Amino acid sequence: MTRRRPAPRPGLRWTLRRRLVVLVLGLLAVVSAGTTTVSTLALQDSLVAQLDEQLEASSERAVGAEKIPARPTGR
């Protein structure tokens, strides 16, 4: 007994080329999304660290300014 395959319905059969193209495009989309996510998170961490450093330096300058005696305004 040989088993016969059912005839493919028109329009539903994908060629190997079409399947490979869809697979490659899908993988490219997943890799791009992952790269975008990692880059965004790394940039955000870097910018937050930079802002923290700037705020810390600014606050140190402000505290240092309180210790400097005020100059007389009149001559």
C-alpha positions as CSV (number, residue, x, y, z in Angstrom):
1,M,0.0,0.0,0.0
2,T,1.4,3.3,-1.0
3,R,0.2,6.3,0.7
4,R,-0.8,9.2,-1.5
5,R,-0.3,12.7,-0.5
6,P,-3.3,15.0,-0.7
7,A,-3.0,17.5,-3.5
8,P,-1.8,20.9,-2.2
9,R,-4.4,23.6,-2.4
10,P,-3.6,26.3,-4.8
11,G,-2.0,29.4,-3.2
12,L,-1.1,27.6,0.1
13,R,2.1,25.9,-1.0
14,W,5.2,27.8,-0.1
15,T,8.4,27.3,-2.1
16,L,11.7,26.7,-0.3
17,R,12.8,30.2,-1.4
18,R,9.8,31.8,0.1
19,R,10.2,29.9,3.4
20,L,13.8,30.9,3.6
21,V,13.2,34.5,2.9
22,V,10.5,34.7,5.5
23,L,12.7,32.9,8.0
24,V,15.6,35.2,7.4
25,L,13.4,38.3,7.6
26,G,11.9,37.1,10.8
27,L,15.3,36.4,12.3
28,L,16.5,39.8,11.2
29,A,13.5,41.5,12.9
30,V,14.1,39.6,16.1
31,V,17.9,40.4,16.1
32,S,17.1,44.1,15.3
33,A,14.6,44.4,18.1
34,G,17.0,42.8,20.6
35,T,19.9,45.1,19.5
36,T,17.6,48.1,19.8
37,T,16.5,47.1,23.3
38,V,20.1,46.5,24.5
39,S,21.4,49.7,23.0
40,T,18.6,51.8,24.5
41,L,19.1,50.3,28.0
42,A,22.9,50.8,27.8
43,L,22.5,54.4,26.6
44,Q,19.9,55.1,29.3
45,D,22.3,53.8,32.0
46,S,25.1,55.8,30.6
47,L,23.1,59.0,30.5
48,V,21.8,58.6,34.0
49,A,25.3,58.0,35.3
50,Q,26.5,61.1,33.5
51,L,23.6,63.2,34.9
52,D,24.4,61.8,38.4
53,E,28.0,62.9,38.1
54,Q,27.0,66.4,36.9
55,L,24.5,66.8,39.8
56,E,27.0,65.6,42.3
57,A,29.6,68.1,41.0
58,S,27.1,70.9,41.0
59,S,26.0,70.2,44.6
60,E,29.7,70.1,45.7
61,R,30.2,73.5,44.1
62,A,27.1,74.9,45.8
63,V,28.2,73.6,49.2
64,G,31.7,75.1,48.6
65,A,30.1,78.4,47.7
66,E,28.4,78.7,51.1
67,K,31.8,78.6,52.8
68,I,33.3,81.5,50.8
69,P,32.7,84.8,52.5
70,A,30.5,87.2,50.6
71,R,32.3,90.2,48.9
72,P,31.3,93.6,50.0
73,T,29.2,95.3,47.4
74,G,30.0,98.9,48.3
75,R,33.3,100.7,47.9
